[in-house]
Amino acid sequence: MEGVLKQTVKDFSKASEVIQTIVIALLAFIVPTFLAQLLKIVFGEESIITSNSQIIVGSIVNTALVISALNLKGWTKIIPIVTMPSISTIISGYIFKSASVFMVYMIPAIWIGNFTLIFAFKFFMLAKTQNYFVASFIGIICKVAIIFGAFLLLKSWNIFPEKAVSNLQRAMSVIQFITATIGCLLAFCIYKIEKNN
């Protein structure tokens, strides 16, 4: 597994890799913490943009996950990207509001789902030289299956209050699929730009 995690689309200089790691890690932490609140301030609480802040934030986070899969080597650089978005989302409380406290139960599944998306790119695209979109499809399906499966399991144990279940169910299924798909498409654009430079 360690060999797979060291795969990247190209060899970057040490300085470039350090800068990318810092920028992606900051995005993974800052975007979930502040962007949803910033959208609320700029566009108002009832705007369509604010009401879809999870899609916006999630798409950026998934873009960061895929770019880290393509450009960063090893556990130490990938783990912060995998873990920080969910922690900052819960701490900020802007996206899930009163249901944020219950999202703590979902953290392990979200981390595993995020790691699975990264691993799919490293394994299928980089190690096995499959097409970008094959890796995207496998990564998206596996990530959503892990996160939604964990949600259904926790729901069956009555972890979540009834009034929060429908919103959380949508957030852990359809929204996960949409944001992972958008993230993969955005990351593809970045990947093509990097490839041509």
C-alpha positions, 0 to 999 in steps of 0.5 A: 500500500505504501508503494501505491501512496507514493505514486504521483502524476509527475515528479515535483521538486521538493519545494513544489511538493511542500507548497502544494501540501500546505496549500491543499491542507489549508484549503481542506481546513479553511474552506469548510470552516469559513466559506459557508459562513462567508456565502451566508454573509455575502448572499444572505441566509435564504439565497440559493447559493447559501442553501447549497453551501454543502455542494460548493464546499464539498466540491472544493474539498473533493477537488483538493482530495483528488489533486492530493491523490495525483500530486502528493506522496505518502501517508504524512501528506495525505492524512491531513487532507483526508481528516481536516475537512470533516473536523472543520465542518463539524467545528464550524457548524455552518453547514449542518447547523444543529445536526453538526453534533451528530456528524461526529459519529460519521467522522470515521466513515467520512475519513475512510471515504475520503481516503478511498477516493484518494486511493482509487486514483493512486491505485487505478490511474497511477499504479495500474495506468487506467483512464482518469474517469475509470479511477473517478467512477470507482472512487466516487462509487466507493466513497459514497457507498462507505459514507452512506452505508455507515449512515444507514448503519448508524440510523438503524441504531437510532443515533440521529434524531428523527427530525435530522434524518432526512437532511442527513440522509440526503447529505450522506448520499446524493450530495456526496455523489454530486460533490465527489463528481464535481470535485473529480471534474474540477480536478481533471481541469487542473490536472490537464493544465498541470500536464500541459505545463 
